[in-house]
Amino acid sequence: MPNPVTVADALLHYLSLEKVDHVFGIPGGGLANLLTAFKDNRDRFNFIICRHETGAAYIADGYHRATGKLGVVMVTTGPGATNALTGVMNAQNDGSALLLVTGEVNESYFGMGYLQEGTDAKLNINGIYAASIGYTAMVSDSSNLETIIRQALRDALSIPHNAVHISMPNNVTTEQIAKPQLLGNTSSYRSLPKGAPIDEVKKAMKSLLSAKRPVILLGNGCRNALMDQLPALDKFASRYGIPIMTTADGKGIFPESHHLSLRVYGIADCLWPYYWLSGSEGQDPYDGILVLGSSLNELATNKWLPLLVPKKGPFIQVDMDQASIGRAFPVTQGIVGEAGAFIQDMEKLMASFPPDKEIVKKRKAALSAIKKKYSPFAEPLQYNSNAKPIEPAALMRCLQENLPADAETKIFLDAGNCVGWGVHYLEVSSPWAIHSALAMGPMGFGVGAVLGAKFGRPNATCIGIVGDGAFLMHSGEVSTASQYNAGAIWIVLNDNNLNMVTQGQEQYFPDKKDPDIWEKLYSLGNPDIAKIAEGLGADAYTINSTAELKKLLPRILKAANKGRKPQVIVANINTTRVPPYYNPLYS
């Protein structure tokens, strides 16, 4: 470290301590001194200049999801800070660890109407972020930088993760710290909860294992825990023959190819959970559920469908956030604990709970019978179609069959109908992973997040499945990918419409005089998306059939992963198809 140590030096020290090597954002005057510090340390930090502050936040979010490391966004004051809000707020609600650093004008100008002022003026940036994310503070003096940055990092990397914000007035950045501490390891200022109450775990196991037909539901809150504890969960479920389903935002955290997987329950879900929950093949309905790491919000429960509550038997919910327990449904047992520790304790206690081999055999046979008799898909004919224009379900099948199953693949679903097609029709198991933003559902998330994943995992195949409306919102980030040789792949579902809204309005508010009025109102004007993508530096392809995609994929994967060039596939889809949101089983 230099001597003396400035506020900027200390900030960069703590970012290095957290192994941050990428920062995403857009420069501006309120960051002038901090930009100089990053310029002088470009051997340690790669400052990626994005095309929009919201896109920068989505990119940082995707970087975190792909790597597990802190995502960092840096933007200037005023409109730079407000532009970043949507992406940072989305990260907060989806449990991503994100740090936003915003510049601020010199403190000597506070209240004087300086350009882009965001403190002590009409625009209160700290007030905006205080109402939106986990932590926000302004570094008002060299003496409080270390306190503030350590608190921000504690909150961001806690369980659950948070998005946090610090504001840096330009003059403070160069101030010298009188007595810098500059702690040498992260354990000196933050630690993670690693426990679950063992007596409560034992009680939960006893009641769950007393059920004849139990089920486990995993939410996105288990994602990080299962990076270590998946073998323990697999061992537990296999020993007792308990099927496992996930929420849509937790899709793939338990391998969907597993013989005990029921895939997804909730929005755009698989059909198998319904047969298990309601009873089939002469079986009684299920009679016990263990929920791990899900707040059981609207999309996780199909608008709180009562089917998720067993008519008899235990309803056990485990979560680090006590406010989520019992919020959606009454529980028979609520446990405040860390999911990984809970799973680890269940594994340790298995010796005390010998399985009834006959019951386990019956459970596995019943689940196998469901999978043999029933398709997991709402529309298997569409899934297997090779028609033109492309059936969206068939597009998912083509990806499933032609992307290497044994290669690391990161898939990002944007908001809109692509959630329905991707969640319902893809089967995701490691080394594939799939991510969405279903707490807030902002359009454009997948456009940016896939690029962040590619920055973080350059040797992985990173695919964003996005609608044309979302792509048009943030297509400028293709230029970011081109500039930095990041071979992200975007698959754009092209229907020239904001079709999720159109179809919803047609479903619930039909116009008898003009049945096509909603489609007319929300069309996009037939932009040439392939030309836009080419102009931004990508290889672009327009396809009208799954056969064309199958033929192109080897070239696209090679260009993206070895040539490091962004790829955009514009898929002209059947615009009349409605995703499985309106499945009659939901009602």
C-alpha positions in Angstrom: 0.0 0.0 0.0 1.1 3.6 -0.6 2.0 5.8 2.3 0.0 7.8 3.1 -3.2 5.8 2.5 -6.1 7.6 0.8 -9.8 6.7 0.9 -9.5 5.4 -2.6 -6.5 3.2 -1.6 -8.5 1.7 1.2 -11.5 1.0 -0.9 -9.4 -0.8 -3.5 -7.7 -2.7 -0.7 -11.0 -4.2 0.6 -12.2 -5.0 -2.9 -9.0 -6.9 -3.5 -9.5 -8.7 -0.2 -12.9 -9.9 -1.5 -11.1 -11.1 -4.7 -12.9 -8.5 -6.9 -11.3 -8.3 -10.3 -14.1 -6.9 -12.4 -16.0 -3.6 -11.9 -18.9 -2.7 -14.2 -20.2 0.7 -14.9 -20.0 4.1 -16.7 -17.6 6.9 -15.8 -18.5 10.4 -15.0 -17.3 13.6 -13.3 -18.5 12.7 -9.8 -16.1 9.8 -10.0 -13.1 11.7 -11.3 -10.6 10.9 -8.5 -11.8 7.3 -8.1 -11.5 6.8 -11.8 -7.9 7.8 -11.5 -7.3 5.3 -8.8 -8.7 2.5 -10.9 -6.7 3.6 -13.9 -3.5 3.4 -11.7 -4.5 -0.1 -10.6 -5.7 -1.6 -13.8 -3.4 -4.6 -13.3 -5.7 -5.5 -10.4 -9.1 -4.4 -11.6 -10.7 -4.5 -15.0 -13.2 -1.7 -15.2 -15.7 -2.7 -17.9 -17.4 0.3 -19.5 -21.0 -0.7 -20.2 -23.6 1.1 -22.3 -26.2 1.8 -19.6 -26.1 1.9 -15.8 -29.1 -0.5 -15.5 -27.3 -2.9 -17.9 -24.1 -2.6 -15.8 -26.0 -3.7 -12.7 -27.5 -6.6 -14.6 -24.1 -7.6 -15.8 -22.6 -7.4 -12.3 -25.5 -9.5 -11.1 -24.8 -12.2 -13.7 -21.1 -12.1 -12.8 -22.0 -12.8 -9.2 -24.4 -15.6 -10.1 -21.8 -17.3 -12.3 -18.8 -16.9 -10.0 -20.2 -16.5 -6.4 -18.0 -13.4 -6.1 -19.2 -10.0 -5.2 -20.6 -8.1 -8.2 -19.4 -4.4 -8.2 -21.0 -1.6 -10.1 -19.5 1.9 -10.3 -21.5 4.9 -11.8 -21.5 8.6 -11.4 -23.9 10.8 -9.4 -27.4 12.0 -10.2 -28.8 10.3 -13.3 -26.0 7.7 -13.2 -27.1 6.6 -9.8 -30.8 6.6 -10.6 -30.3 4.7 -13.8 -28.6 1.9 -11.9 -31.4 1.6 -9.4 -33.6 -1.0 -11.2 -30.7 -3.4 -11.7 -29.5 -3.0 -8.1 -33.0 -3.3 -6.7 -33.5 -6.5 -8.7 -30.3 -8.0 -7.3 -31.5 -7.2 -3.8 -34.8 -9.0 -4.3 -33.2 -12.0 -6.0 -30.5 -12.4 -3.3 -27.4 -11.4 -5.2 -24.4 -10.0 -3.6 -23.9 -6.6 -5.2 -22.0 -3.4 -4.3 -22.9 -0.2 -6.0 -20.4 2.7 -5.7 -21.7 6.0 -6.8 -19.8 9.3 -7.2 -20.9 12.5 -5.7 -19.9 16.1 -6.3 -17.4 17.8 -4.0 -18.8 18.4 -0.5 -18.0 22.2 -0.8 -20.7 22.4 -3.5 -23.5 20.7 -1.6 -26.7 22.6 -1.7 -25.4 25.0 -4.4 -27.0 23.5 -7.4 -23.9 21.8 -8.9 -24.5 19.7 -12.0 -25.8 16.2 -11.1 -25.7 16.9 -7.3 -27.4 14.0 -5.4 -27.1 15.0 -1.8 -28.5 18.0 0.1 -30.5 18.9 -3.0 -33.8 17.8 -4.6 -32.4 14.4 -5.5 -31.6 12.4 -2.4 -29.7 9.4 -3.7 -29.1 7.8 -0.3 -32.8 8.1 0.5 -33.7 6.4 -2.8 -31.4 3.5 -2.0 -32.4 3.3 1.6 -35.9 2.5 0.4 -34.7 -0.1 -2.1 -31.8 -2.3 -0.9 -30.0 -3.8 2.1 -27.6 -1.0 3.1 -26.6 2.5 2.0 -24.2 5.1 3.3 -22.2 8.1 2.2 -18.4 8.3 3.0 -18.5 11.8 4.3 -14.9 11.8 5.7 -11.7 9.8 5.5 -12.3 8.6 9.1 -15.5 6.6 8.2 -14.5 4.8 5.0 -13.3 1.6 6.6 -16.3 1.4 8.9 -18.7 1.9 6.0 -17.0 -0.4 3.5 -16.7 -3.2 6.0 -20.4 -2.9 6.9 -21.4 -2.8 3.3 -19.4 -6.0 2.6 -20.8 -7.7 5.7 -24.3 -7.0 4.5 -23.7 -7.9 0.8 -22.1 -11.2 1.5 -24.3 -12.3 4.4 -26.9 -15.1 4.1 -29.1 -14.2 2.4 -27.0 -11.9 0.2 -27.9 -8.2 -0.3 -27.3 -5.4 -2.7 -25.5 -2.5 -0.9 -24.6 1.1 -1.9 -21.9 3.6 -0.9 -21.7 7.1 -2.1 -18.2 8.7 -2.5 -18.0 12.6 -2.7 -15.2 13.3 -5.2 -13.1 15.3 -2.7 -13.2 12.6 0.0 -11.7 10.0 -2.4 -8.3 11.6 -2.2 -8.3 12.4 1.5 -5.7 10.7 3.6 -6.7 8.2 6.4 -5.0 9.2 9.6 -4.8 5.7 11.2 -5.7 3.1 8.5 -6.4 -0.4 9.8 -6.6 -2.2 6.4 -7.5 -5.6 7.8 -5.7 -8.5 6.2 -8.5 -11.1 5.9 -12.2 -11.1 5.4 -12.8 -13.1 8.6 -11.7 -10.1 10.6 -14.8 -8.2 9.7 -17.5 -10.7 8.5 -18.6 -14.2 9.2 -21.5 -16.4 8.0 -24.2 -18.3 10.0 -23.4 -22.0 9.8 -25.9 -23.5 12.2 -29.3 -25.0 12.5 -30.9 -26.0 15.8 -30.2 -29.8 16.1 -33.3 -30.5 18.2 -35.5 -28.8 15.6 -33.8 -30.8 12.8 -34.5 -34.0 14.7 -38.1 -33.1 15.2 -38.5 -32.1 11.6 -37.0 -35.5 10.4 -39.3 -37.4 12.7 -42.4 -35.8 11.4 -41.4 -35.8 7.7 -40.4 -39.4 7.8 -43.6 -40.4 9.4 -45.4 -39.3 6.3 -46.2 -42.0 3.7 -45.9 -39.7 0.7 -43.7 -36.7 1.6 -42.0 -34.2 -0.7 -39.2 -31.6 -0.5 -39.5 -28.2 -2.1 -36.2 -26.3 -2.7 -36.1 -22.5 -3.3 -33.4 -20.3 -4.7 -32.2 -19.7 -1.1 -30.6 -23.1 -1.2 -28.5 -22.5 -4.3 -25.3 -21.6 -2.6 -25.7 -24.2 0.2 -26.2 -27.0 -2.4 -22.8 -26.2 -4.0 -21.4 -28.1 -1.0 -24.3 -30.0 0.4 -25.9 -31.5 -2.8 -24.3 -35.0 -2.1 -25.8 -35.0 1.4 -29.3 -34.0 0.2 -29.0 -36.7 -2.5 -28.1 -39.3 0.1 -30.9 -38.3 2.3 -33.6 -38.3 -0.4 -32.4 -41.5 -1.9 -32.3 -43.3 1.5 -35.9 -42.5 2.2 -37.2 -42.3 -1.4 -38.5 -38.7 -1.1 -39.1 -36.8 -4.3 -37.7 -33.2 -4.7 -39.1 -30.3 -6.6 -37.8 -26.8 -6.9 -39.3 -23.3 -7.4 -38.8 -21.8 -10.8 -36.0 -19.5 -9.6 -34.4 -22.6 -8.0 -34.7 -24.6 -11.2 -31.7 -27.0 -11.6 -30.2 -26.6 -8.2 -31.2 -30.3 -7.7 -30.4 -32.1 -10.9 -33.6 -32.5 -12.9 -32.3 -35.7 -14.5 -32.3 -37.3 -11.0 -34.7 -40.2 -10.6 -36.3 -38.4 -7.6 -36.7 -35.0 -9.3 -40.1 -33.6 -9.9 -38.5 -30.7 -11.6 -40.3 -27.3 -11.0 -43.4 -26.4 -9.0 -44.8 -22.9 -9.4 -44.9 -20.7 -12.5 -44.6 -22.6 -15.8 -44.0 -25.8 -13.8 -43.7 -29.4 -14.7 -46.8 -31.5 -14.6 -45.3 -34.3 -12.5 -45.6 -32.5 -9.1 -49.4 -32.3 -9.6 -49.7 -36.1 -9.9 -47.5 -36.6 -6.8 -49.3 -34.0 -4.7 -52.9 -34.8 -5.6 -52.3 -38.6 -5.8 -52.3 -40.8 -8.8 -52.1 -44.5 -9.8 -54.4 -45.4 -6.9 -52.2 -43.5 -4.4 -53.3 -41.1 -1.6 -52.5 -37.4 -1.8 -49.2 -36.4 -0.4 -49.1 -35.9 3.4 -45.9 -34.0 4.3 -43.7 -31.2 2.9 -40.3 -29.8 3.8 -39.6 -26.3 2.3 -36.0 -25.2 2.2 -34.9 -21.7 1.3 -38.1 -20.4 -0.3 -40.2 -17.5 0.9 -43.2 -19.1 -1.0 -44.1 -16.0 -3.0 -46.6 -15.8 -5.8 -44.7 -17.4 -8.5 -43.3 -20.1 -6.3 -46.8 -21.3 -5.3 -49.0 -20.6 -8.3 -50.6 -17.7 -6.4 -50.7 -19.6 -3.1 -52.6 -22.6 -4.6 -53.9 -24.6 -1.6 -52.6 -27.8 -3.2 -49.2 -27.0 -1.6 -50.6 -27.5 1.9 -51.1 -31.2 2.8 -54.5 -32.0 4.1 -52.9 -33.9 6.8 -49.3 -34.2 7.9 -46.4 -31.8 8.5 -45.7 -28.5 6.7 -42.1 -27.7 7.7 -40.4 -24.5 6.5 -36.7 -23.7 7.0 -35.3 -20.3 6.2 -32.6 -17.8 7.4 -35.2 -15.1 7.2 -37.7 -15.6 10.0 -40.1 -13.1 8.4 -40.6 -15.5 5.6 -41.6 -18.5 7.8 -45.4 -19.0 8.0 -46.0 -15.9 5.8 -47.7 -17.7 2.9 -49.1 -20.8 4.6 -49.4 -21.8 8.2 -46.7 -24.2 9.2 -46.6 -27.1 11.6 -42.9 -26.3 12.3 -40.8 -23.2 11.4 -37.1 -23.3 11.7 -34.8 -20.3 11.5 -31.6 -21.8 10.2 -29.1 -22.0 7.3 -30.1 -24.5 4.6 -26.7 -26.1 4.2 -26.3 -26.7 7.9 -29.8 -28.1 8.1 -29.1 -30.6 5.3 -25.8 -31.5 6.9 -27.5 -32.2 10.2 -30.1 -34.4 8.5 -27.4 -36.5 7.0 -25.7 -36.9 10.4 -29.0 -38.0 12.0 -29.9 -40.6 9.4 -28.4 -43.4 11.5 -31.1 -42.6 14.1 -33.9 -43.0 11.6 -33.7 -46.3 9.8 -35.9 -46.3 6.7 -38.9 -48.6 6.2 -37.6 -50.3 3.1 -41.0 -51.4 2.0 -42.4 -47.8 2.2 -39.4 -46.5 0.4 -39.8 -49.1 -2.4 -43.4 -48.0 -2.8 -42.6 -44.4 -3.0 -40.0 -44.9 -5.7 -42.3 -47.2 -7.6 -45.1 -44.6 -7.5 -42.8 -41.8 -8.7 -41.5 -44.0 -11.5 -45.0 -44.9 -12.5 -45.9 -41.2 -12.8 -42.9 -40.4 -15.0 -43.6 -43.4 -17.2 -47.3 -42.6 -17.7 -47.3 -38.8 -17.9 -45.3 -36.4 -20.0 -43.7 -33.6 -17.9 -44.9 -31.2 -20.6 -48.1 -29.3 -21.1 -47.8 -29.6 -24.9 -45.6 -32.5 -25.9 -46.6 -32.2 -29.6 -45.2 -28.7 -29.7 -42.1 -29.8 -27.9 -41.4 -32.5 -30.6 -42.5 -30.3 -33.6 -40.1 -29.3 -36.4 -42.6 -26.9 -37.9 -42.1 -23.4 -39.3 -42.2 -20.9 -37.8 -40.5 -22.4 -34.8 -42.5 -23.7 -31.9 -40.9 -22.1 -28.8 -41.2 -25.4 -26.9 -39.3 -27.1 -29.8 -36.6 -24.4 -29.6 -36.0 -25.5 -26.0 -35.8 -29.1 -27.2 -33.3 -28.2 -29.8 -31.0 -26.6 -27.2 -31.5 -29.6 -24.9 -30.4 -32.0 -27.6 -27.6 -30.1 -29.2 -25.8 -28.2 -26.4 -23.1 -30.5 -24.8 -24.6 -32.1 -21.7 -21.2 -32.4 -20.0 -20.0 -28.8 -20.6 -20.4 -26.0 -18.2 -23.4 -24.0 -19.5 -25.0 -20.9 -17.9 -28.5 -20.1 -19.1 -30.2 -16.8 -18.2 -33.9 -16.3 -18.7 -35.3 -12.8 -19.2 -38.7 -11.7 -18.0 -41.6 -12.4 -20.3 -42.7 -15.5 -22.2 -39.1 -16.9 -22.3 -39.6 -17.7 -18.6 -42.5 -20.0 -19.5 -40.7 -21.8 -22.3 -37.4 -22.1 -20.5 -38.7 -23.1 -17.1 -41.2 -25.6 -18.4 -39.3 -27.3 -21.3 -35.7 -27.3 -20.4 -34.2 -30.0 -18.2 -31.3 -28.6 -16.2 -28.7 -30.6 -14.4 -25.1 -29.9 -13.5 -22.8 -28.7 -15.1 -25.7 -26.7 -16.5 -27.2 -23.9 -14.4 -30.1 -21.6 -15.1 -30.9 -18.2 -13.6 -33.9 -15.9 -13.7 -35.1 -12.8 -11.9 -38.6 -13.8 -10.8 -38.9 -11.7 -7.7 -39.2 -8.4 -9.7 -39.2 -9.7 -13.2 -37.5 -6.7 -15.0 -37.2 -6.8 -18.7 -33.5 -6.8 -19.8 -32.1 -8.8 -16.9 -31.1 -11.7 -19.1 -29.6 -9.4 -21.8 -27.1 -8.1 -19.3 -26.6 -10.9 -16.9 -25.5 -13.4 -19.5 -22.6 -11.0 -20.4 -21.6 -10.8 -16.7 -21.5 -14.6 -16.5 -19.2 -14.7 -19.6 -16.9 -12.2 -18.0 -16.8 -14.3 -14.9 -16.7 -17.7 -16.6 -15.0 -17.1 -19.9 -14.7 -20.8 -20.7 -18.3 -21.6 -20.1 -21.1 -21.4 -22.6 -23.3 -18.5 -21.5 -26.7 -18.2 -23.2 -29.3 -15.5 -22.6 -32.9 -16.5 -23.7 -34.6 -13.2 -24.2 -37.6 -11.7 -25.8 -37.3 -9.1 -28.6 -38.7 -6.4 -26.4 -36.2 -7.0 -23.7 -33.4 -7.3 -26.2 -34.3 -3.9 -27.7 -34.1 -2.3 -24.2 -30.5 -3.3 -23.6 -29.1 -4.4 -26.9 -26.3 -1.8 -26.5 -24.6 -4.3 -24.2 -23.8 -6.4 -27.2 -21.4 -3.6 -28.1 -19.8 -4.0 -24.6 -19.4 -7.7 -25.3 -17.8 -7.0 -28.7 -15.4 -4.4 -27.2 -14.1 -6.7 -24.5 -14.1 -9.9 -26.6 -16.8 -11.7 -24.5 -18.5 -14.4 -26.4 -21.9 -14.3 -24.9 -24.8 -15.9 -26.8 -28.3 -14.3 -27.0 -31.2 -16.2 -28.4 -33.9 -13.7 -29.2 -37.5 -15.0 -29.3 -38.8 -12.8 -32.1 -42.5 -12.2 -32.3 -42.6 -8.4 -32.9 -44.6 -7.9 -29.8 -44.7 -7.6 -26.1 -46.5 -10.9 -26.2 -46.7 -11.9 -22.6 -48.7 -8.7 -22.0 -50.7 -9.1 -25.2 -51.6 -12.7 -24.4 -52.5 -11.8 -20.8 -54.8 -9.0 -21.9 -56.4 -11.3 -24.5 -56.9 -13.9 -21.8 -58.4 -11.7 -19.2 -59.8 -8.7 -21.1 -60.8 -9.9 -24.5 -62.3 -7.3 -26.9 -65.2 -8.9 -28.8 -65.3 -6.1 -31.4 -61.7 -6.3 -32.3 -60.1 -9.6 -31.1 -56.7 -8.6 -32.4 -56.6 -5.2 -30.7 -54.1 -6.1 -28.0 -51.6 -7.5 -30.5 -51.9 -4.3 -32.6 -51.4 -2.1 -29.6 -48.2 -3.8 -28.3 -46.4 -4.6 -31.6 -42.8 -3.4 -31.9 -42.6 -2.1 -35.5 -40.7 -5.0 -37.0 -37.1 -3.9 -36.2 -34.4 -5.9 -37.9 -32.8 -7.3 -34.8 -30.1 -9.2 -36.7 -28.9 -6.0 -38.4 -28.9 -4.2 -35.0 -26.8 -7.0 -33.5 -24.4 -7.0 -36.4 -24.0 -3.2 -36.2 -23.1 -3.7 -32.5 -20.3 -6.1 -33.3 -22.0 -9.6 -33.1 -22.3 -12.4 -35.5 -26.1 -12.6 -36.1 -28.3 -15.3 -37.5 -32.0 -15.4 -38.3 -33.6 -18.8 -38.1 -37.0 -20.2 -39.0 -36.7 -23.8 -38.0 -35.0 -26.0 -35.4 -33.1 -27.7 -38.2 -31.4 -24.4 -38.9 -30.5 -23.9 -35.3 -29.1 -27.4 -35.0 -26.9 -26.9 -38.0 -25.6 -23.5 -36.8 -25.0 -24.3 -33.1 -21.5 -25.9 -33.6 -20.3 -22.8 -35.5 -21.9 -20.5 -32.9 -20.4 -22.3 -29.9 -16.9 -22.2 -31.5 -17.2 -18.5 -32.4 -18.4 -17.6 -28.9 -16.1 -19.8 -26.8 -12.9 -19.9 -28.8 -13.3 -16.8 -31.0 -14.6 -14.7 -28.1 -17.1 -13.0 -30.3 -20.7 -12.3 -29.2 -23.4 -14.3 -31.1 -27.1 -13.3 -31.6 -29.6 -15.8 -32.8 -33.0 -14.3 -33.9 -35.6 -17.0 -33.7 -38.8 -16.3 -35.6 -41.3 -18.1 -33.4 -44.9 -19.1 -33.7 -46.6 -16.0 -32.3 -49.9 -17.8 -31.5 -48.4 -20.1 -28.8 -49.1 -19.3 -25.2 -46.7 -20.5 -22.5 -48.0 -22.9 -19.8 -49.2 -20.1 -17.5 -52.8 -20.9 -18.0 -52.7 -24.6 -17.3 -56.1 -25.7 -16.0 -54.4 -27.6 -13.2 -53.6 -24.2 -11.6 -57.2 -23.4 -10.8 
